[in-house]
Amino acid sequence: MKSLQLTIRYDAIPEQELTGDDLRLVERAKAATQTSFSPYSHFRVGAAILLENGEIVSGSNQENASFTTGTCAERCAMFYANARYPDVAPVAIAIACYYGGSFTPEPGAPCGACRQVLSEVEHRYGRDLRVLLYGANHTYAFESMAELVPFQFNASNLE
């Protein structure tokens, strides 16, 4: 038997140090929290995706009384981006969470289903997808989904 260790790298960026596309994307994700339909959890999530062509697409979580039929902000935004711009690669995604009247102090992370979808998109377009997880105290920045989900299941597993 051989023991292995996995280490991931990510940055913790204070909000006042966000610049350029990162700042623009985080602001759009924060704004998207306000379109959330979350009457059950009251936990609003917004996501914004920067595409290779410069467009930004956003989405928010949409709950349903039958909880499993709702959708998360990340999948809402990504599926819209893929439907609207099927041949344009996503470059980055920002995710923000709003609860109890303010943005969460610590960044929220995508659920397992969203991680799978984002990983598949990264594989589909053959390029890294930068991930920004916003929290009022700091934003975590990952250079790719592979850093957030190191052991991925994608189309190559089916070949």
C-alpha positions as CSV (number, residue, x, y, z in Angstrom):
1,M,0.0,0.0,0.0
2,K,1.1,3.5,-0.7
3,S,-0.2,6.6,1.1
4,L,-0.7,9.7,-1.0
5,Q,-1.5,13.2,-0.1
6,L,-3.3,15.8,-2.1
7,T,-2.8,19.6,-1.6
8,I,-4.8,22.3,-3.3
9,R,-3.8,25.9,-3.9
10,Y,-6.2,28.8,-3.7
11,D,-6.0,32.5,-2.8
12,A,-8.0,34.3,-0.1
13,I,-8.5,37.8,-1.5
14,P,-10.0,40.7,0.7
15,E,-12.9,42.4,-1.2
16,Q,-11.0,45.7,-1.4
17,E,-8.2,43.9,-3.3
18,L,-10.5,42.4,-6.0
19,T,-9.9,44.1,-9.4
20,G,-10.9,44.0,-13.0
21,D,-12.9,41.0,-14.2
22,D,-12.8,39.4,-10.7
23,L,-14.5,42.5,-9.1
24,R,-17.0,42.8,-12.0
25,L,-17.9,39.1,-11.7
26,V,-18.3,39.2,-7.9
27,E,-20.5,42.3,-8.1
28,R,-22.7,40.6,-10.7
29,A,-22.9,37.4,-8.5
30,K,-23.9,39.5,-5.5
31,A,-26.6,41.3,-7.5
32,A,-27.9,38.0,-8.7
33,T,-28.6,36.9,-5.1
34,Q,-31.5,39.4,-5.2
35,T,-33.3,37.4,-7.9
36,S,-33.3,34.2,-5.9
37,F,-36.6,32.5,-5.2
38,S,-35.8,31.0,-1.8
39,P,-39.0,31.1,0.4
40,Y,-38.0,27.9,2.2
41,S,-34.3,28.2,3.1
42,H,-34.1,32.0,2.8
43,F,-30.6,31.3,1.6
44,R,-30.0,33.3,-1.6
45,V,-27.2,32.3,-3.9
46,G,-26.1,34.2,-7.0
47,A,-23.7,33.1,-9.7
48,A,-22.1,35.1,-12.6
49,I,-20.2,33.6,-15.4
50,L,-17.7,35.4,-17.6
51,L,-17.6,34.0,-21.1
52,E,-14.7,34.0,-23.5
53,N,-16.5,36.6,-25.6
54,G,-16.7,39.0,-22.7
55,E,-20.4,38.4,-22.0
56,I,-21.5,37.9,-18.3
57,V,-24.4,35.6,-17.6
58,S,-25.9,35.3,-14.2
59,G,-28.3,33.1,-12.4
60,S,-29.8,32.5,-8.9
61,N,-31.1,29.6,-6.9
62,Q,-34.7,28.8,-7.5
63,E,-36.4,26.7,-4.8
64,N,-39.5,24.6,-5.1
65,A,-41.8,23.1,-2.4
66,S,-40.6,19.7,-3.7
67,F,-37.0,20.5,-2.7
68,T,-35.2,18.3,-5.2
69,T,-36.8,20.0,-8.2
70,G,-35.3,23.4,-7.5
71,T,-32.0,24.4,-9.0
72,C,-28.8,26.0,-7.7
73,A,-27.5,29.4,-8.9
74,E,-24.4,27.8,-10.5
75,R,-26.4,25.4,-12.7
76,C,-29.0,28.0,-13.5
77,A,-26.3,30.4,-14.8
78,M,-24.2,27.7,-16.5
79,F,-27.1,26.0,-18.3
80,Y,-28.3,29.4,-19.5
81,A,-24.8,30.3,-20.7
82,N,-24.5,26.9,-22.5
83,A,-27.9,27.3,-24.1
84,R,-27.3,31.0,-25.2
85,Y,-23.7,30.7,-26.2
86,P,-23.1,27.0,-26.9
87,D,-19.7,27.5,-28.7
88,V,-18.3,30.1,-26.3
89,A,-16.2,28.8,-23.4
90,P,-16.8,30.0,-19.8
91,V,-13.7,31.6,-18.4
92,A,-14.7,32.2,-14.8
93,I,-17.6,31.9,-12.3
94,A,-18.2,33.9,-9.2
95,I,-20.6,32.7,-6.5
96,A,-22.1,34.7,-3.6
97,C,-24.4,33.8,-0.8
98,Y,-26.8,36.1,1.1
99,Y,-28.5,35.1,4.3
100,G,-30.2,36.8,7.2
101,G,-29.9,40.3,5.7
102,S,-26.3,40.2,4.6
103,F,-23.7,38.4,2.6
104,T,-22.2,35.4,4.4
105,P,-18.9,36.3,6.1
106,E,-17.2,33.1,4.7
107,P,-17.5,32.0,1.1
108,G,-20.1,29.4,0.2
109,A,-19.0,26.5,-2.0
110,P,-20.9,24.7,-4.8
111,C,-22.8,21.6,-3.9
112,G,-21.8,18.2,-5.3
113,A,-24.2,18.4,-8.3
114,C,-22.9,21.9,-9.2
115,R,-19.3,20.8,-8.9
116,Q,-20.0,18.0,-11.3
117,V,-21.6,20.3,-13.9
118,L,-18.8,22.9,-13.6
119,S,-16.2,20.2,-13.9
120,E,-17.9,18.8,-17.0
121,V,-18.0,22.2,-18.6
122,E,-14.3,22.7,-17.9
123,H,-13.6,19.4,-19.6
124,R,-16.1,20.1,-22.5
125,Y,-14.3,23.3,-23.5
126,G,-10.8,22.0,-22.7
127,R,-9.8,25.0,-20.6
128,D,-9.6,26.0,-17.0
129,L,-12.6,27.6,-15.3
130,R,-11.5,30.1,-12.7
131,V,-13.8,29.9,-9.6
132,L,-14.4,32.8,-7.2
133,L,-16.2,32.1,-4.0
134,Y,-17.3,35.4,-2.4
135,G,-17.6,36.0,1.3
136,A,-17.8,39.3,3.0
137,N,-14.4,38.6,4.8
138,H,-12.6,37.4,1.7
139,T,-13.0,35.7,-1.7
140,Y,-11.5,32.3,-2.4
141,A,-10.0,32.1,-5.9
142,F,-9.3,28.8,-7.5
143,E,-7.6,28.8,-10.9
144,S,-9.6,25.8,-12.1
145,M,-12.4,23.3,-11.2
146,A,-9.7,20.6,-11.0
147,E,-8.3,22.4,-7.9
148,L,-11.7,22.4,-6.3
149,V,-12.6,18.8,-7.5
150,P,-9.4,17.0,-8.1
151,F,-10.8,13.6,-8.9
152,Q,-13.4,14.3,-11.6
153,F,-15.8,12.1,-13.4
154,N,-16.3,13.3,-17.0
155,A,-16.7,12.0,-20.6
156,S,-13.2,10.6,-20.6
157,N,-14.3,8.0,-18.0
158,L,-17.0,6.8,-20.4
159,E,-14.6,6.0,-23.2
